[in-house]
Amino acid sequence: MATTTPESAPAHPRVHPELAGVLARLPARPENPYADIEAVRANFAALMAPRMTTPDPRVTVRHTSFTGPDGNTVEVQVLRPAGAEGVLPGVLYVHGGGFAYGELDGPSPMARDACAAAGAVVVNVHYRLAPEHRYPAGVEDCYAALEWMAGTAADLGIDAARIAVAGASAGGCLTAALCLMARDRQGPRIAFQGLLIPCLDDRGRTASMRRITDPRYSNGTGMQHMWDTYLGPDRGPDVPAYAAPARATDLTGLPPAYVLTCGLDPLRDEGLDYARRLVEADVPVELKDVPGAWHLFEAYAPESEPARRTTAHWLGALRTALAAAPDRSAAPARAGGDGPGRSGHARR
């Protein structure tokens, strides 16, 4: 049974001072937040509701869909900066939510911010969710959205040479996986990847996964339940890199990356390690770490100074990357993904 934390509970000693009051008021989460998935989805919708009720004058939104990899319907929202004309860069935005929730009635605040700040057409994809649809359903829907976006770029008013992929948390995992898949399958060119507080490693072996135990925000135990929900509790040791990108043995040839981590996030160390490995693979990386902040703290304190500064930093990096992205249409194709050291094709 879930317990609650008294309102007077002391904040974590390392929490950012401006976030301490918010944290002190947060109730404890269940040890397994995914045990009642409908409750998790309802709670997330309630958390985001205040930011979803008013139309955003900065963007226009069009709803459409296409046929997915299994004959399923994949719904997308196409966002365009209000009043913008001509061809713009594009962003495939992949929402987070532990692979199991995160869908909203309209575009998320992060998708809207990316559209307005980067001056880009943003495709917000609604992929199939676990546990009803475990790996690889969700990531294959996202890859199909990338192909659809690139294939209809002219109709969408997108410069196909300047397509970025970005996502937070589980969306960051799916973003990293899409970059591996596009490289290995010789798919659409991706100009930039935004890995925001990404979950990348199902093995739970980092120090931050063990150290972060506070029940008031995402902790290591909860993250392991997330992986069980996505991959299945009875999965074997041979998990594909398209499911958990930290398992990829070859990170060469991937797009330039922005990696965001938070000091009180159990995912911090795997994000830092992935950034390091990208650098070692000669992939340009910009790393931003937010001390004293927990996983998805911006959703709980969107008007706080740390949230504003973090959001502005990420959006500035996205805007700069899309403005500078070269036309790579003449770049040589990579070899396929079945060779030694590759991440391997997703298995159905």
PyMOL commands that set and color helices and strands:
alter all, ss='L'
color gray80, all
select helices_A, chain A and resi 17-24+37-51+109-118+137-151+153-156+170-184+207-211+220-231+245-247+268-280+297-300+305-324
alter helices_A, ss='H'
color red, helices_A
select strands_A, chain A and resi 59-67+73-81+88-94+121-126+158-168+192-196+257-264+285-294
alter strands_A, ss='S'
color yellow, strands_A
deselect
rebuild
show_as cartoon
